[in-house]
Amino acid sequence: MAGHLSPDDRTAALKSALSRNDVLLEVLDRAAAMGLPGWYLTGGCLFQTVWNVVTGRPPASGIKDYDVFYFDDGDLSWAAEDAVIRAGREVFGGLPAEVEIRNEARVHLWYERKFGVECAPHVSAESAIDCFVATTCCLGVRLEPGGRWRIYAPYGLSDVFGLVVRPNPVLAPREVYEAKVARWRRRWPELTVLDWPSAPSRKGPPG
């Protein structure tokens, strides 16, 4: 669909594809109204909407939840994050999907306990997105004042539209990647999944 387009045209194609998912648009609008610092809608809801559009499926098909990241390092307590999460339940109430809100400034406090590897503190929501397990997942969208879309795609959009899943071994362990791609392949068998590299890489996204 967008394999041979310029970066600007791919950005337009992304907005067009995402705009076909009515739930996603509603989450964007409601998240913007919350005014969370440095927020993005991110995760599977974005690239999976594109996969659905490219493969002719209903745009919201198979999307488990909608992830909203924000970054507030002024208060790293669970109580502060929980207050935002509870407010979000009110804001996103009535939607036919689950919306998960997380303060990415707190990830290093629980990541090792959950995944078994140490996580350095993130410095922004963008730096958290940079660490997703596959480069295809490294994507964030938010609405700026006036309704303008801000798109963060450190690895570009070629793989997203090309249905290519490429590992990003900067943080999450191999078993997390393989579990996710096994689940994705069952729902989107058209995917091309690249193998986890034999030696860990610590390269970040291109500058």
N, C-alpha and C positions, 0 to 999 in steps of 0.2 A: 504493500500500500504506500509506504513512505520511504522505501529503501533507497531511492535515488534522489530524494529531495534535499535541498539545502537545509542547513540548521534552522534558518528562519521559517522555512516552509514546514519543517518537521514540528516546530513549536506551534504553528497554526494548526497543523494536523492533530497534534495532541489536544489542543483546546477543543477542536471540533469533535474528536472522539469522546473526550471526557464529558462534553456537554450533552451527549446522548444518554448519559446515566442520570436520571432525574434525582435519584437518592443522593448521588455524589454532589450535585449542584446544591441541593438543600443543605447538606452537611457543610459545604463551603460557606454558604450564606449565614448559617447559624453560628459556625465557628468564628467567622469574622465579627459577628455581633458580640462575642464574648470578650474580644479585645485582649487576648492572651499574648504575652510578650514572645516575639520571635516565632510565632506558630506556623505550622504547615499541616495540611492534610497530606498523608504520606502512606507508604506501604502498599499492600496488595490491591487495595481498591483502585489505585491509579493504573498500574501496569496491567492488571487483570481486566479492567474495563477496556483498555486498548486491545488486549488479546481477544476479548469477546467481539469487539467491533471488527477486527481484522478477519476473524474466522467465521463471522456471520451469526454469532450467538446473540441472545438478548444482552444488552450492555451490562446489566447488573448480575448476570448469571454466575453462580458459584462464588460470589464475594462474601466472605465470612463476616468481616467487620470493616469499619472505617476508623483509621488511626489518626488522631490529632496529637501532634507533638507541640510542646512549647518549651521555652527555656527561661527559667527563673532561678538564678543562683543566689538570690538574696535571702531565701528561706528554704533550706534543704530538708526541712522536717516532713515526715509523712503526713502530719496533720494539715500542713499547708497544701500539699498535693491532693490529699483526700477532699479538702474543701472545694477545690476546683473540679475534681471528679464528680462530687455530689451536685455541684452547680450545673455541670454538663448533663447530668441525668434529666434535669428540668429543661434545659435548653434543647436537647435532642429528643425529648419525649415525643412519642407518637410516630417516630420514623420506623419503617419496616426493616431496620437493620440495627446492629449494635455499634455504638461509637465508643472507642476507647481513647481516653485522654491520658497522656503521660508527660511529666516534667523531665526532660532529658538531662537536666542538670543533676538529677539524682541517680542516674543509671548506674554509676560506678559503685553506689552503695549496696546494690543487690545483684548485680550482673554475675559476679563470680559464684555466688551461692546458687544461682539458677542454672548457669551454663558451664561452670567449672573452669573458666578462664578469667584472668584479671582484666578489668576494663579501666583504663585511665579516665579521669573526669573529662567529659565533653566540654567544649568551650562555647558551643552554640547548637541550635537545633540542626543546622547544616552539618556540623561535624558528626552528629549522631547519624544522620542520613548517609554520610560517607561510609559508615561502618556496616551497613546492611550486608547480609550474607552473599548476595549476588549483585553485580553492578546494575542489572536490570531493575532491581528494587530501589536503587538510589535515585529517588525521585520525590519531589515535594512540590505542592501547589498551595498558594494562599491568595486571598483577595486583598488587595491594597485599597486604601481610601479611593473612592470614586469607582470601585468595581474592577479596577485593572488587575489582571492576573499576574502574579509573580510565580515563575516556574524555576525550580532549582533542579538541575539535571547534570551533576558533575561528570558523568560518563557519556553524556549525549543521549540521543533517543533512537539511534539506529537499531540496537539490539531489541529495544522495546517493540518497535514496529516489525522487526524481522523475526520475532518469536524466538529469540536466542537468549538462553539463560547462561550467564557467564559468572563463575565463582569470584568472590571478592574476599580472599582469605586474610583480611587485616585484623579481624577480631573473632567472629563467631567460629566455632570448631566445625570440622568437616561433617560430623554426624548431623549437625543442624541443617547444613546445606542439603545433604542427601535426603533427609527426611522431608524437607520442603519440596524438593524437586520431584520426589516420588509422588507426593500428593498432587502437585501441579500437573504432572504428566497424565495422571488418571483422568483429570478433567479437561486438559488441553493436550491431547496426544500429538498435535502438530508441532509442539515445541522442539527445538534443538537444544539439548542440554550438554554443556561442556563439562568435562571431568574436573574434579578438584585437583589442583597441581600437586606434584609429589613433594615439593619443598614449599614451606609457607612463604608467602610474599608479604612484605610490609610496605609496599608502595601505596601511597594514597592516590586520590583522584588527580587527574591532570590539572595543572594550574591554569 
